């Protein structure tokens, strides 16, 4: 199975990555940068759902700063502690996570929102600057209904 990235031609891939980088120059502030970057990254993967959490200083809290495709109820409870849930786990370990099928993955048997995904797989990566955690990005629900794969995760974990 090809990843979303493998399906793009090299020229198109470089153009999309260039668009993501250009977002930095056109953003009006931190929030605008997060929103535009998330939209561009979701477009790269053909995803309909994504979110960015930002680490709050030394408090161990991760706060949802922007999201697309999430239900309001989900957004309301989006302050996570380091190690809590998918986002907290990725933040604590500072390692990306690729899940092929959330319904059958025993690591998420007690994850209360697992039934809210339109497709079974997702990718999640820490946002690091010089090994310092600044946040976590999640990408899920491909428009095509296909699954993410390891290559998709590796690109997200740039």
Secondary structure, DSSP 8 states (H G I E B T S, - for coil): ---HHHHS-HHHHHHHHHHHHHHHHH-SSHHHHHHHHHHHHHHHHTEEEEEEEEEETTTTEEEEEEEES--HHHHHT-EEETTSHHHHHHHHHT--EEES-TTT-GGGTT-TTGGG-SSS-EEEEEEEETTEEEEEEEEEEETT-----HHHHHHHT-
